Amino acid sequence: MVELIPDVHLVDGSVGCNTYFLVDEDGITLIDTGLRGNVAKIYASLSRIGYGPESIKRIIVTHAHLDHINCLARLREDSNARIMVSEKDAGIVSGKEPLKTPNGIVGMMFGVIKTYYKYKPVPVDVVLKDGDELNILGGLQVILLEGHEPGNIGLYCPSRKLLVSSDSIRVSEDKLMGPHPGFTPDMKAAIDSIRKISLLEFDIMLPGHGPPVLSNASKKVRELCRELKCK
């Protein structure tokens, strides 16, 4: 467990994607679940600060890619947490729609992964829409960030100057990049989403993959926007 700032933690060694948890008076909010094998890491991280699975009150899904949702069913079973998903991804998470598969070679690889990491659908308790505000960390705003995936969302906390950017922006060491082209069906929309992020003010950015950015994050996003020629 890595405490990034007070009440905001990264699960150490997350499997599949970065998994974050936010600590509030009423319990834990988990952001994304990772792949099978991540549950033990989540529980170990929680136990280090005195919490158990029953402390997880809600799980926010940033988008319905397998590496972000594979552990949902197990976590819900153990915690009875409320599952919160964007409007466009609710059908996938609940099993009413199939998981989306990328095209080409990446899609073939994804097919193999999907066979190994089987997804078990779960009911969606809360459908999130662009502009919703959640009573978490003093106010967490839902931002639709399309492109990488139609229902991809970010979470913006102005009071903490923090943004959960999901897979809209990749981070490799200290370099920011756009989402992976092989997993991004609409790159134009993805670049528009980066422009949308660049209009916000935040110091800390929590990506779905790669290390968190812990200082001057919005400035770095604006630099990326210039590189990508966002309009």
Residue pairs with C-beta under 8 A, 6 or more apart in sequence:
1 9
1 10
1 11
1 12
1 44
1 45
1 46
1 48
1 49
2 9
2 10
2 12
3 9
4 10
4 204
4 206
4 212
4 214
5 160
5 162
5 204
7 22
7 23
7 24
7 137
8 20
8 22
8 23
8 137
8 160
8 162
8 204
8 206
9 20
9 21
9 22
9 23
9 45
9 49
10 18
10 19
10 20
10 206
10 212
11 18
11 19
11 20
11 21
11 34
11 38
11 41
11 42
11 45
12 41
12 45
13 41
14 34
14 38
14 41
15 34
15 35
15 36
15 37
15 38
15 41
16 34
16 35
16 38
16 66
16 67
16 68
16 70
17 32
17 34
17 35
17 67
17 68
17 167
17 208
17 209
18 32
18 206
18 207
18 208
18 209
18 210
18 212
19 30
19 31
19 32
19 33
19 34
19 38
19 41
19 42
20 30
20 31
20 32
20 164
20 206
21 28
21 29
21 30
21 31
21 42
21 45
21 46
21 56
22 28
22 29
22 31
22 136
22 137
23 49
23 51
24 136
24 137
26 57
27 51
27 55
27 56
27 57
28 46
28 51
28 55
28 56
28 57
29 56
29 57
29 58
29 59
29 60
29 136
30 42
30 56
30 58
30 59
30 60
30 75
30 81
31 59
31 60
31 62
31 155
31 164
31 206
32 60
32 61
32 62
32 68
32 69
32 166
32 208
33 39
33 42
33 59
33 61
33 68
33 69
33 70
33 71
33 72
33 75
34 41
34 42
34 67
34 68
34 70
34 71
35 66
35 67
35 70
35 71
35 117
36 70
36 71
36 117
38 70
38 71
39 71
39 74
39 75
39 78
42 71
42 75
43 52
43 53
46 52
46 53
46 55
46 56
53 75
53 78
53 79
54 78
54 79
54 80
55 79
56 75
56 78
56 79
56 81
57 79
57 81
57 82
58 81
58 82
58 83
58 84
58 126
58 136
59 72
59 75
59 76
59 81
59 82
59 83
59 84
60 84
60 85
60 128
60 155
61 68
61 69
61 72
61 83
61 84
61 85
61 86
61 89
61 93
62 68
62 152
62 153
62 154
62 155
62 164
62 166
62 167
62 208
63 86
63 89
63 148
63 149
63 151
63 152
63 153
63 166
63 167
64 85
64 89
64 92
64 93
64 99
64 100
64 149
64 151
65 99
65 100
65 149
65 167
65 183
66 99
66 110
66 113
66 114
66 117
66 119
68 208
69 93
69 119
70 117
70 119
72 83
72 93
72 120
72 122
73 120
73 121
73 122
75 81
76 83
76 122
82 125
82 126
83 93
83 122
83 123
83 124
83 125
83 126
84 124
84 125
84 126
84 128
84 134
85 93
85 124
85 126
85 127
85 128
85 151
86 127
86 128
86 129
86 142
86 144
86 151
86 152
86 153
87 127
87 128
87 129
87 151
88 150
88 151
89 149
89 150
89 151
90 124
90 127
90 151
91 97
92 98
92 99
92 100
92 151
93 121
93 122
93 124
94 121
94 122
94 123
94 124
95 121
96 121
99 114
99 119
100 149
100 185
101 107
101 110
101 111
101 114
102 110
102 182
102 183
102 185
103 185
104 182
105 182
106 182
106 183
128 142
128 153
129 142
129 144
130 142
130 143
130 144
130 153
131 141
131 142
131 143
132 141
132 142
133 139
133 140
133 141
133 142
134 140
134 141
134 142
134 155
136 157
137 157
137 159
137 160
137 162
138 157
138 159
138 160
139 157
139 158
139 159
140 155
140 156
140 157
141 155
141 156
141 157
141 158
142 153
142 154
142 155
143 153
143 154
143 155
143 156
143 196
143 197
144 151
144 152
144 153
145 152
145 153
145 154
145 165
145 166
145 168
145 193
145 196
145 197
146 152
146 186
146 189
146 190
146 192
146 193
147 168
147 179
147 184
147 186
147 187
147 188
147 189
147 190
147 191
147 192
147 193
148 166
148 167
148 168
148 179
148 180
148 183
148 184
148 190
148 193
149 167
149 184
149 185
150 186
152 166
152 167
152 168
152 193
153 166
154 163
154 164
154 165
154 166
154 168
154 197
155 163
155 164
156 162
156 163
156 164
156 200
156 202
157 163
158 201
158 202
160 204
161 201
161 202
161 203
161 204
162 202
162 203
162 204
162 205
162 206
163 197
163 200
163 202
163 204
163 205
163 206
163 217
163 218
164 205
164 206
165 197
165 205
165 206
165 207
165 208
166 207
166 208
167 179
167 180
167 183
167 207
167 208
167 209
168 179
168 190
168 193
168 194
168 197
169 176
169 177
169 178
169 179
169 194
169 197
169 205
169 207
169 221
169 224
170 176
170 177
170 178
170 179
170 180
170 207
170 209
170 210
171 177
171 205
171 207
171 209
171 210
171 211
171 212
171 213
172 210
173 210
173 211
176 213
176 220
176 221
176 223
176 224
177 224
178 184
178 187
178 190
178 191
178 194
178 224
178 228
179 187
179 190
181 187
184 190
191 228
191 230
192 230
194 221
194 224
194 225
194 228
194 230
195 225
195 230
195 231
197 218
197 221
198 218
198 221
198 222
198 224
198 225
198 230
200 218
201 218
202 217
202 218
203 214
203 215
203 216
203 217
203 218
204 212
204 213
204 214
204 215
204 217
205 212
205 213
205 217
205 218
205 220
205 221
206 212
207 213
213 220
